[in-house]
């Protein structure tokens, strides 16, 4: 799918996609459990898995100089029955997910003190799925920015260290104003965890200020406080926070609340992409074009930079549909969309399918002359396209109308001007580019 980077810079990374291709170390003496985990990680998530059935094999692997993103660790292994391998994994800086048959409160405390990322007990048929879920979550967290705001260094450091164990990219601020500066510099931050008491502004005010610029579907806020005031949570939520946790917190509860907020952002992003995507070609649709285009134009006009807009139409598409059927017509639309997307990838220009056989390109940073040259390249690319049928290859051409964007008008007016020039391109024989410069 072709979405310009500058437009989707504030989108949360989709955790399911970014979790793939991690390097996973599975340290487990049960051959069946280890094989099942390896199969699922490699098949479902394209991970690279290394298996260790004993402490000796683990030492050999680590001497080989390999690096790993996450380790799944059984506590009781041949040659290391008291968790020595877990200590070695943590010493290597590898996030550890413990998978153990024996569990009690004392063990839980020891694991948390050691800094394990998560733990699961081998006590039901879903245990492996829970382990894999933790692994994929940790891989996904690598691209997520989290800002911790607290004026007390010890409390801030404790929370930041906990987040780093979970593989988040962690930023720290001691004041509200510092937090706002960091947010402005780091647009990939998706979660802010803020204390209530701070010297320059309290947590309520910081939350309100963040919400002026960052909506809840793009950035989540969790309030945190050691206050005994039970109304504090309600005040935070009414100010725009998404969650609240009282200190002293249960680590697992805080981890779950953080992860639920991150997952909510990912789900909202998926819905946005679905709403803005053309179902057939995967390109941005008309709704996205009209949502993102005006802001892009306004920015260029403000900086006195050139831009223009092109309307593209597949020639004789109705005849093609009538002759070959709608299934072939859909195949042609997909092929044309893919060809245009490949040519424009990384250019910063905005391509969309407006509907039917019509596409549009908002060409940013180019005047009409340079835009015409780009459109001619697009026209030539499509002319050389061959769409394979059962017994032949189908040739396709497009006509293009190109209008300059020189002043502040409605976005619809820009598109209407390009549409009129497209009509002229068709009138003069199709398979050509017609721009404003050709009117004089």
C-alpha positions as CSV (number, residue, x, y, z in Angstrom):
1,X,0.0,0.0,0.0
2,X,1.4,3.4,-1.0
3,X,1.0,6.0,1.7
4,X,3.5,8.9,1.7
5,X,5.8,8.8,4.7
6,X,5.2,12.4,5.6
7,X,1.5,11.9,5.9
8,X,1.6,8.8,8.0
9,X,4.5,9.9,10.2
10,X,2.3,10.0,13.3
11,X,0.7,6.6,12.7
12,X,1.4,4.0,15.3
13,X,3.4,1.1,13.9
14,X,1.2,-1.9,13.4
15,X,2.4,-4.4,16.0
16,X,1.5,-7.5,14.0
17,X,3.5,-6.5,11.0
18,X,6.5,-5.1,12.7
19,X,6.9,-8.2,15.0
20,X,8.1,-10.4,12.2
21,X,11.6,-11.5,11.4
22,X,12.9,-11.4,15.0
23,X,15.8,-13.7,16.1
24,X,14.5,-15.9,18.9
25,X,16.4,-18.2,21.2
26,X,14.3,-21.1,22.6
27,X,16.0,-22.7,25.6
28,X,13.8,-25.7,26.4
29,X,14.7,-29.4,27.1
30,X,11.3,-30.7,26.0
31,X,11.8,-31.5,22.3
32,X,8.1,-31.4,21.6
33,X,7.5,-28.0,23.2
34,X,10.6,-26.6,21.6
35,X,9.6,-27.9,18.2
36,X,6.1,-26.5,18.4
37,X,7.4,-23.1,19.4
38,X,9.9,-23.1,16.6
39,X,7.4,-24.2,14.0
40,X,4.9,-21.5,15.0
41,X,7.4,-18.7,15.2
42,X,9.0,-19.6,11.9
43,X,5.7,-20.3,10.0
44,X,3.4,-17.6,11.4
45,X,5.9,-14.8,12.1
46,X,8.9,-15.4,9.9
47,X,11.2,-15.5,12.9
48,X,14.6,-17.0,13.0
49,X,14.7,-19.6,15.8
50,X,17.7,-21.2,17.5
51,X,17.0,-24.1,19.8
52,X,19.0,-25.1,22.9
53,X,18.0,-28.3,24.8
54,X,20.7,-28.0,27.5
55,X,23.0,-25.5,29.2
56,X,26.0,-26.8,27.3
57,X,24.2,-26.2,23.9
58,X,23.3,-22.7,25.1
59,X,26.9,-21.9,26.0
60,X,28.1,-23.1,22.5
61,X,25.5,-20.9,20.8
62,X,26.5,-17.9,22.8
63,X,30.2,-18.5,22.1
64,X,29.3,-18.3,18.4
65,X,28.7,-14.6,18.7
66,X,25.0,-14.7,17.6
67,X,22.6,-11.9,18.8
68,X,19.0,-12.5,19.8
69,X,16.0,-10.3,20.2
70,X,14.1,-12.4,22.7
71,X,14.8,-15.7,24.6
72,X,12.2,-18.2,25.8
73,X,13.8,-19.8,28.9
74,X,13.0,-22.9,30.8
75,X,14.4,-22.7,34.4
76,X,15.3,-26.3,34.8
77,X,17.7,-27.6,32.2
78,X,20.3,-30.4,32.0
79,X,23.4,-28.9,33.4
80,X,21.6,-25.9,35.0
81,X,18.8,-26.9,37.3
82,X,18.6,-23.7,39.3
83,X,18.0,-21.0,36.7
84,X,21.7,-20.3,35.8
85,X,20.9,-20.0,32.1
86,X,18.3,-17.3,32.9
87,X,21.0,-15.3,34.6
88,X,23.3,-15.7,31.6
89,X,20.5,-14.6,29.2
90,X,19.8,-11.5,31.2
91,X,23.5,-10.7,31.6
92,X,23.6,-10.8,27.7
93,X,20.9,-8.1,27.6
94,X,18.4,-10.5,25.9
95,X,14.8,-10.0,27.0
96,X,13.7,-13.2,28.7
97,X,10.3,-14.9,28.7
98,X,10.3,-17.6,31.3
99,X,8.4,-20.8,30.6
100,X,8.4,-23.0,33.7
101,X,6.5,-26.0,35.1
102,X,6.9,-24.9,38.8
103,X,5.6,-21.6,40.0
104,X,4.9,-19.8,43.3
105,X,5.0,-16.3,44.8
106,X,8.6,-16.5,45.9
107,X,9.6,-17.5,42.4
108,X,7.6,-14.6,41.0
109,X,9.4,-12.1,43.2
110,X,12.8,-13.6,42.2
111,X,11.9,-13.4,38.5
112,X,10.8,-9.8,38.7
113,X,13.9,-8.8,40.6
114,X,16.0,-10.4,37.9
115,X,14.2,-8.3,35.3
116,X,12.5,-10.9,33.2
117,X,10.2,-9.5,30.6
118,X,7.4,-12.0,31.2
119,X,6.7,-15.4,32.6
120,X,4.2,-18.3,31.9
121,X,3.4,-21.6,33.5
122,X,3.2,-24.9,31.7
123,X,-0.1,-25.8,33.1
124,X,-2.6,-25.7,30.2
125,X,-3.0,-26.3,26.5
126,X,-2.8,-22.6,25.7
127,X,0.5,-22.0,27.5
128,X,2.6,-22.1,24.3
129,X,0.3,-19.6,22.7
130,X,0.7,-17.3,25.7
131,X,4.5,-17.6,25.4
132,X,4.4,-16.8,21.7
133,X,2.1,-13.8,22.4
134,X,4.7,-12.4,24.8
135,X,7.5,-12.9,22.3
136,X,5.6,-11.2,19.5
137,X,4.6,-8.4,21.8
138,X,8.3,-7.7,22.8
139,X,9.4,-7.7,19.2
140,X,6.6,-5.2,18.4
141,X,7.6,-2.9,21.2
142,X,10.9,-2.2,19.6
143,X,9.4,0.5,17.4
144,X,7.2,2.1,20.1
145,X,8.2,5.3,21.8
146,X,7.1,5.8,25.4
147,X,7.6,9.1,27.4
148,X,7.9,8.9,31.2
149,X,7.2,12.2,33.0
150,X,8.1,12.5,36.7
151,X,10.1,15.0,38.6
152,X,11.3,12.4,41.1
153,X,14.4,10.8,39.6
154,X,14.1,7.5,41.5
155,X,10.5,6.9,40.5
156,X,11.1,8.0,36.9
157,X,14.2,5.7,36.6
158,X,12.3,2.7,38.1
159,X,9.5,3.0,35.6
160,X,11.8,3.7,32.6
161,X,13.9,0.6,33.5
162,X,10.7,-1.5,33.6
163,X,9.7,-0.2,30.1
164,X,13.2,-0.9,28.7
165,X,12.9,-4.5,29.9
166,X,9.8,-4.6,27.7
167,X,11.9,-3.3,24.8
168,X,10.2,0.1,24.4
169,X,12.1,3.1,23.2
170,X,12.0,5.2,26.4
171,X,12.2,9.0,26.8
172,X,12.3,10.7,30.2
173,X,11.2,14.2,31.2
174,X,11.3,15.8,34.7
175,X,8.9,18.6,33.9
176,X,5.7,19.2,31.8
177,X,7.4,21.7,29.5
178,X,10.3,19.3,28.9
179,X,7.7,16.6,28.1
180,X,6.1,18.9,25.5
181,X,9.4,19.6,23.9
182,X,10.3,15.9,23.6
183,X,6.9,15.1,22.1
184,X,7.5,17.8,19.4
185,X,10.9,16.3,18.5
186,X,9.8,12.6,18.7
187,X,6.6,12.2,16.7
188,X,6.8,8.3,17.0
189,X,6.0,8.5,20.7
190,X,2.7,6.6,21.2
191,X,2.3,6.6,25.0
192,X,2.9,9.1,27.7
193,X,3.0,8.0,31.4
194,X,2.9,11.0,33.6
195,X,2.9,11.7,37.4
196,X,0.5,14.1,38.9
197,X,2.9,16.3,41.1
198,X,5.4,18.3,39.1
199,X,7.0,21.7,39.6
200,X,5.8,23.6,36.5
201,X,2.5,22.1,35.8
202,X,0.5,19.2,37.3
203,X,-0.4,16.0,35.4
204,X,-3.9,17.3,34.6
205,X,-2.5,20.4,32.9
206,X,0.0,18.4,31.0
207,X,-2.7,16.0,29.8
208,X,-4.9,18.8,28.6
209,X,-2.0,20.4,26.7
210,X,-1.1,17.2,25.1
211,X,-4.7,16.6,24.0
212,X,-4.7,20.0,22.2
213,X,-2.2,18.6,19.7
214,X,-2.5,14.8,19.9
215,X,-5.8,12.9,19.8
216,X,-6.5,9.8,21.7
217,X,-6.5,7.6,18.6
218,X,-2.8,8.7,17.9
219,X,-1.3,9.0,21.4
220,X,-2.4,7.4,24.7
221,X,-1.8,8.9,28.2
222,X,-1.6,7.0,31.5
223,X,-1.7,9.0,34.7
224,X,0.2,7.6,37.7
225,X,0.4,8.8,41.3
226,X,1.2,7.7,44.9
227,X,-1.5,10.0,46.2
228,X,-4.2,8.5,48.5
229,X,-6.9,10.7,46.8
230,X,-9.2,8.2,45.0
231,X,-10.7,11.0,42.9
232,X,-7.4,11.6,41.3
233,X,-8.0,8.9,38.7
234,X,-11.4,10.4,37.6
235,X,-9.8,13.9,37.3
236,X,-7.0,12.5,35.1
237,X,-9.5,10.6,32.8
238,X,-11.7,13.7,32.5
239,X,-8.6,15.8,31.5
240,X,-8.1,13.4,28.6
241,X,-6.0,10.5,30.0
242,X,-6.8,7.0,28.8
243,X,-5.9,5.1,32.0
244,X,-4.7,5.7,35.6
245,X,-2.6,3.6,38.0
246,X,-2.0,4.2,41.7
247,X,1.4,3.6,43.2
248,X,2.6,1.2,44.5
249,X,1.5,-0.7,41.4
250,X,1.6,-4.4,40.7
251,X,4.1,-4.7,37.9
252,X,2.1,-7.2,35.9
253,X,-1.0,-5.0,36.1
254,X,0.9,-2.0,34.9
255,X,2.5,-4.0,32.0
256,X,-1.0,-5.2,30.9
257,X,-2.4,-1.7,31.0
258,X,0.4,-0.3,29.0
259,X,0.1,-3.1,26.4
260,X,-3.6,-2.8,26.1
261,X,-3.2,0.9,25.3
262,X,-0.5,0.1,22.7
263,X,-2.7,-2.6,21.1
264,X,-5.7,-0.2,21.0
265,X,-3.6,2.3,19.0
266,X,-2.6,-0.5,16.6
267,X,-6.2,-1.5,16.1
268,X,-7.3,2.1,15.5
269,X,-4.5,2.5,13.0
270,X,-5.7,-0.6,11.1
271,X,-9.2,0.8,11.0
272,X,-7.9,4.1,9.6
273,X,-5.9,2.4,6.9
274,X,-8.9,0.3,6.0
275,X,-11.1,3.4,5.8
276,X,-8.6,5.2,3.7
277,X,-7.7,2.3,1.4
278,X,-9.2,1.4,-2.0
279,X,-10.4,-2.2,-1.7
280,X,-9.3,-3.2,-5.1
281,X,-5.9,-1.6,-5.7
282,X,-4.7,-1.0,-2.1
283,X,-4.0,2.6,-2.9
284,X,-5.3,5.5,-0.9
285,X,-8.9,6.2,-1.8
286,X,-10.8,9.4,-2.6
287,X,-11.6,10.0,1.1
288,X,-7.9,9.9,2.0
289,X,-7.0,12.1,-1.0
290,X,-9.4,14.8,0.1
291,X,-8.4,14.4,3.7
292,X,-4.7,14.6,3.3
293,X,-4.4,16.7,0.1
294,X,-5.5,20.1,1.3
295,X,-3.0,20.2,4.1
296,X,-0.2,19.3,1.8
297,X,-1.2,22.0,-0.7
298,X,-1.5,24.6,2.1
299,X,2.0,23.8,3.3
300,X,3.5,24.2,-0.1
301,X,1.7,27.5,-0.8
302,X,2.8,28.8,2.6
303,X,6.4,28.1,1.7
304,X,6.0,29.3,-1.9
305,X,6.9,25.9,-3.3
306,X,5.3,24.7,-6.5
307,X,2.8,21.9,-6.8
308,X,0.3,20.7,-9.3
309,X,-2.4,18.0,-9.6
310,X,-3.0,15.4,-12.3
311,X,-6.1,13.4,-13.2
312,X,-5.5,10.1,-14.9
313,X,-8.1,8.0,-16.7
314,X,-7.7,4.6,-18.4
315,X,-8.6,4.9,-22.0
316,X,-11.7,3.0,-23.4
317,X,-12.2,1.3,-20.0
318,X,-16.0,0.9,-20.5
319,X,-15.3,-0.9,-23.9
320,X,-12.7,-3.1,-22.1
321,X,-15.2,-4.1,-19.5
322,X,-17.9,-4.8,-22.0
323,X,-15.5,-6.9,-24.2
324,X,-13.6,-8.9,-21.5
325,X,-15.8,-8.6,-18.4
326,X,-15.5,-6.9,-15.1
327,X,-13.1,-9.5,-13.7
328,X,-10.5,-8.5,-16.4
329,X,-11.4,-4.9,-15.8
330,X,-10.5,-5.3,-12.1
331,X,-7.3,-7.0,-13.1
332,X,-6.4,-4.0,-15.3
333,X,-7.2,-1.5,-12.5
334,X,-4.9,-3.5,-10.2
335,X,-2.1,-3.6,-12.7
336,X,-2.3,0.1,-13.5
337,X,-2.5,1.0,-9.8
338,X,0.6,-1.2,-9.0
339,X,2.6,0.3,-11.9
340,X,1.8,3.9,-10.9
341,X,2.6,3.1,-7.2
342,X,6.0,1.6,-8.1
343,X,7.0,4.6,-10.2
344,X,5.9,7.1,-7.5
345,X,7.2,5.1,-4.5
346,X,9.4,7.3,-2.3
347,X,8.7,10.4,-4.3
348,X,6.5,12.2,-1.7
349,X,3.8,12.7,-4.3
350,X,0.3,11.5,-3.3
351,X,-1.4,8.9,-5.5
352,X,-5.0,7.8,-5.1
353,X,-7.7,5.9,-6.9
354,X,-10.7,8.2,-7.0
355,X,-13.1,5.7,-8.3
356,X,-13.9,3.7,-11.4
357,X,-11.0,4.0,-13.8
358,X,-9.9,7.4,-12.4
359,X,-6.7,8.0,-10.5
360,X,-5.1,11.3,-9.3
361,X,-1.7,12.4,-8.3
362,X,-0.9,15.4,-6.1
363,X,2.5,16.4,-7.4
364,X,4.5,18.2,-4.7
365,X,7.5,20.3,-5.2
366,X,7.3,20.3,-9.0
367,X,6.0,23.1,-11.3
368,X,3.9,22.3,-14.4
369,X,6.8,21.8,-16.7
370,X,8.5,19.2,-14.4
371,X,5.1,17.8,-13.5
372,X,4.4,17.3,-17.2
373,X,7.6,15.4,-17.6
374,X,6.7,13.1,-14.6
375,X,3.2,12.6,-16.1
376,X,4.7,11.7,-19.4
377,X,6.8,9.1,-17.6
378,X,3.7,7.7,-16.0
379,X,1.9,7.6,-19.4
380,X,4.8,5.8,-21.0
381,X,5.0,3.3,-18.1
382,X,1.3,2.3,-18.6
383,X,1.7,2.2,-22.4
384,X,4.4,-0.4,-21.9
385,X,2.2,-2.4,-19.5
386,X,0.9,-5.8,-20.6
387,X,-2.0,-7.4,-18.7
388,X,-1.9,-11.2,-19.2
389,X,-5.2,-12.8,-20.3
390,X,-5.7,-16.5,-20.9
391,X,-4.7,-16.4,-24.6
392,X,-3.2,-12.9,-25.1
393,X,-1.7,-9.9,-23.5
394,X,-3.9,-6.8,-23.2
395,X,-2.4,-3.3,-23.9
396,X,-3.6,-0.4,-21.8
397,X,-3.1,3.4,-22.2
398,X,-4.1,6.4,-20.0
399,X,-4.9,10.0,-20.6
400,X,-3.7,12.7,-18.1
401,X,-4.8,16.2,-17.4
402,X,-2.4,18.4,-15.3
403,X,-3.3,21.6,-13.6
404,X,-1.0,24.0,-11.7
405,X,-1.9,24.9,-8.1
406,X,-1.0,28.6,-7.9
407,X,-3.4,30.1,-5.4
408,X,-5.6,29.3,-2.5
409,X,-8.8,27.7,-3.7
410,X,-10.9,24.7,-2.6
411,X,-9.3,21.3,-3.2
412,X,-12.3,20.4,-5.4
413,X,-11.5,23.3,-7.7
414,X,-7.9,22.1,-8.2
415,X,-9.3,18.6,-9.1
416,X,-12.0,20.1,-11.4
417,X,-9.3,22.0,-13.4
418,X,-7.3,18.9,-13.8
419,X,-10.4,17.0,-14.9
420,X,-11.1,19.6,-17.6
421,X,-7.6,19.2,-18.9
422,X,-8.1,15.4,-18.9
423,X,-11.2,15.9,-21.1
424,X,-9.0,17.8,-23.6
425,X,-6.4,15.1,-23.5
426,X,-9.1,12.6,-24.5
427,X,-10.6,14.9,-27.1
428,X,-7.2,15.2,-28.8
429,X,-6.7,11.5,-29.2
430,X,-6.1,9.9,-25.8
431,X,-2.9,8.3,-24.5
432,X,-1.4,11.8,-24.0
433,X,-0.7,14.4,-21.3
434,X,-2.5,17.8,-21.5
435,X,-1.4,20.6,-19.2
436,X,-2.3,24.2,-18.6
437,X,0.9,25.3,-20.4
438,X,-0.6,23.9,-23.6
439,X,-3.6,26.2,-23.5
440,X,-1.6,29.4,-24.5
